[in-house]
Each structure stands twice: as structure tokens, then as C-alpha cells.
Amino acid sequence: MEKFSISDQKFHLGFCPSSSSMDLNDPSTVSETSGQSPPSLAYSFSYCRTSSDASAFSDPTTDDTSFCTEPSPAIPTRKYKLNAGDKADDQDAMDSETEMMKERFAKLLLGEDMSGSGKGVCTAVTISNAITNLYATVFGQNLKLEPLPAEKKAMWKREMACLLSVCDYILEFFTESQTLDDGTTMEVLNSRQRSDIYLNLPALEKLDMMLLDILDSFHDTEFWYAEKGSMSSNSNSNRSKSASFRRLSLQKEEKWWLPVPCLPSCGLSEKARKQLRNNREFANQIHKAAMAINSTILAEMDIPESYIDTLPKSGKTSIGDTMYRYMYSADKFSPDHLLDCLNIGSEHDALELADRIEASMYTWRRKACLSHSKSSWELVKDLMAEGDKGDKNTILAERAESLLLSLKQRFPELSQTTLDTSKIQYNRDVGQAVLESYSRVLEGLAFNVVAWIEDVLFADRSL
């Protein structure tokens, strides 16, 4: 599968330090007293220095044994002292976040097996599930073009920083030349962040920030929403009662719980339309970038043996005679033309077709490996780069791959295939698990933003 680089996008994402490597609070508030940084596990939680009864801001004493010969000037202590209620609130907040940190740490160690019997999932799957569940908690009820509530945004940033902090300790070793003071050159072993994390994680964090900025831009809009398709606007009751409501298509009627965008009878202003179009294009580029990263990470994951055991003996039986004849006999293969000839009535049919195409693709690759006297699945990537282009199995595998890519582009909301699900389930690489789950949730959020903008523009065109 062709790998996409985030640097190929229209906009340069650049490299920025991982947010997990920075404390959410000012580190100077910690280091000025102790001279040390707070523990790394506390980076995602608010850090508060405890107040001592014998602090420098306590009331002056009249002790004769003081080393100061002159009385020190009075310090207005009311600036620094907190009342009992504030101290109690701060302590409650710290206790709550400490308990949350303990809970997440325990789930990570137990592998989500609360019985403690050691039958839990591996660390990679635990972190992947944690990112997916956090996304569902924060964005699951967000079905409108509106800013994310402050508490949910803070929760997303805080807990994602905690989950991403593990990537700061995933390293790779390399040798470099070092010249000593006497001019002697020697090779030394050094470490750096693993290359896939170094390239993709800062890009994903920037995409995350861009999506939140897009949602924040919809703070004062000319449209509003009617909950669950009702004909009354509970959040904008003072707006015109003659407002036009979008007619739900058959596809949208299946999701009747989604809020319906409502517009004034005169429609949107030209400025609002321009802003929506710009945000739609921006979100669409973010969606493509996140999808490219996700596809690259999934392609680099190992294929589970359980999936290999389920592959059919013949790729022809997997895709059927009609598709096989076209893919084998066509001089110039056109995946879009083949998809147009197929009767794909729903996303369920598209997902089933994607599973069959993917199974046939790996079946042909496996046969190509055997024909080249390569029995190990680890040599499949070498075959893709160096294989005989005239081999029938190689040609069919390449055409199946292009057909699968076209199908996913035609159905961008397509669920994960059986192979992708198996890779995520049996993956043991923590770094790949973080990158895959992070890119997947950002891809879904960007797609939703584009769809919500399309709904508003459709309602405006329907007036």
C-alpha cells in the first residue's frame, strides 16, 4: 500500500514538541522551591504547591532570637492567604484528579481486567481503547457546529496529554561521531524519539488543535439547531418563527436523533457562506491528512496469524468470477469504472466488498511470495518493492489494492475492515497503537465537521 507522508499535504505541519512533554501549569511554580521538576506522571494534572504554616508569608514574629537586627517590613499577608473555602475547593479538585490518575494507572497495569487474574489485554490495546473511549466521552454528544464546552475541552487536553506522554519514552538508538578535546573521534551511542512517532505525533497534535479552532469559530452563527427534528428552537426562541427547516433525506431519516440545522427565511449572508466554505475545505484537508497517517500506520502493523489462517485458497473465489475476469483481462484497469458497474447499495455492502477485495489481495501476494521461493510473510513488503511486475499474482494484487483504495475514497465513512480490526486487536506496539487510535478519532471528528457544514449549506441552498 502506498504510504503517504504528512509533509505532502498542502500545508506544512512542522514539528512541535509533544504536548505530553509540557506541564499544563507553569513549571516555575514547582522548580522555584524544590529545584526539581514534578514527576512525569503528574504532567496531565494540576500541580499545586502546599502551603506551610511556617512559610515566608506568615505573620511576623517578635522572637528575640531572630538573626535580623532590624524588624523586617510588614508583608500584606492577605494577598497570599486563601480563605478556608478556597483551600477546601483546591484540595477537593486535587483529590479528584489524583483519584482519576490512580484509576487510569490501575487500568493500564491490569489491562482492563478488574479481577486481577492476568487475563487482561496488552498495554497497546489498553491505550488504544482509552483514546477511543475518551473521544466518545468528549465528542460523543457533540453533534452541532458549536464550540466545545470549556470543561470538555480541558478534559480532552488534560487526559490526551496523559495518554500521549508514553511516547516521550519510546526511543530508538543510533550512533554518532563525537570529537574529544584532544581531537580524537569516536563513535558514541545516543537515543532519540522513534522516527514514526517523531514525524507523526506532532502533526496529529497540530491537526487536533486545528479542529478545535474550527469548532471555536462557530460561536456566533446565523443558523441554529432544532433538537431531534422538532420544529421549535429551544436555544433561539426569539428568532423568526418563519425560519426555513431542512427537509431530511431518506439517509438522514435513518438518523432521526441528529439535530436539524435551521436558517432564517432570508438565508445565510454571503460572509457566513464564505466562512462555512473555508472551514469545510480546511476540515477536509485535515481529514485527508489524518486518514493518510492512519493508513500508513495500519499498513506498517504486522498481519496477525489468525487472519492469515482465514484467507481463501484462491483470490478468484473471494471476489467472484465477474470482478476477476475484468481485473485479469483488462489492459488498462480502471477501479472507478469497475465500482460503477457494481451494485453497491449501502455501506454494509461496501464493507463486505472491501473485506473480500482485501482477502483476495493478500491471497495473491502470498502466492507471489511462494512463486519467488519466499515463505515468510515478513518478505511481502520486499516483494511489493522488488517483485516481478509481469507476474500474474503481483498484477492482480496491485489492482486489488487500487480497487480497495478507490472504494474507501468513495465511502469515506466506511467502517474498519476485518484486517484492520485484527491488526488493532493483536497489535503489541504501544507507539503504533497511540498513533493509530489518535489519527482514527481525529479522522472521524474531521469527517463529522465536514458533514455538519454540508448540512447547513444544503439547508441554505434549499431555501
Salt bridges, closest charged atoms under 4 A:
GLU32 OE2 - ARG49 NH2 3.27
ASP59 OD1 - LYS81 NZ 3.92
GLU99 OE2 - LYS102 NZ 3.84
GLU103 OE2 - LYS107 NZ 3.22
GLU159 OE1 - ARG104 NH2 2.03
GLU172 OE2 - ARG192 NE 3.22
ASP196 OD1 - ARG194 NE 2.91
ASP216 OD2 - LYS153 NZ 2.69
GLU227 OE2 - LYS144 NZ 2.18
GLU270 OE1 - ARG273 NH1 3.34
GLU270 OE2 - ARG277 NH1 3.89
GLU281 OE2 - LYS10 NZ 3.92
GLU300 OE2 - LYS3 NZ 3.49
ASP336 OD1 - ARG410 NH2 3.94
ASP340 OD1 - ARG410 NH1 2.82
GLU398 OE2 - LYS389 NZ 3.11
GLU401 OE1 - ARG365 NH2 2.90
GLU413 OE2 - LYS255 NZ 3.84
ASP420 OD2 - LYS408 NZ 3.87
ASP429 OD1 - ARG194 NH2 2.92
GLU436 OE2 - ARG440 NE 2.87
GLU454 OE2 - ARG280 NH1 3.18
ASP455 OD1 - ARG246 NH1 3.39
ASP455 OD2 - LYS252 NZ 3.89
ASP460 OD2 - ARG273 NE 2.55
